[in-house]
Amino acid sequence: MTENNLRRICDAAKEASKVAYAQYSGLKVGAAVETEKGIFTGSNVENASYGLTICAERVAIASAVAGGARKVKKVAVYSRQKLLAPCGACLQVIREFASPDADIIICTDKKMKKMKLGRLLPLPFRL
C-alpha cells in the first residue's frame, strides 16, 4: 500500500472531521472506511450525556452498512490535535465487518501510523 493510498483515505477522514459535533470536548474526529462499495465517512457526535456520544468510526461503519457495504478493508481516523487510535467499542464494531488483517490508519496533518486490526484487538468478542 503506497503512501498516496494512505493519504487519500486520511484526507477523506480529515474532510469528515470538519462537520464533527464536538460541542463539549472540542476534539473533532473524522473517520473513513474503505469497503467493497467505496469509501464512507463519519464524524464524532457528542452528547451532553457523554455516554451517548458516538465515535466517528462507528458513524462511518453505520454509514457504510446503510449504503449496503458489508466488508471493511481499511479504516482511517483523523484528528487535527493528535494521533487517536479507535476505542475498544469501535474496534469491536470494526471487527464485525473487517478481518484481523484490515489496516487501521491513524493520522493528523503531520503524522500517520498504520496498524493491523488484529494487533489492536487480538481477542474480539464472537458469537
Secondary structure, DSSP 8 states (H G I E B T S, - for coil): --HHHHHHHHHHHHHHHTT-B-TTT---EEEEEEETTEEEEEE-B--SSGGG-B-HHHHHHHHHHHTT---EEEEEEEESSS-----HHHHHHHHHHEEEEEEEEEE-SS-EEEEEHHHH-SS----
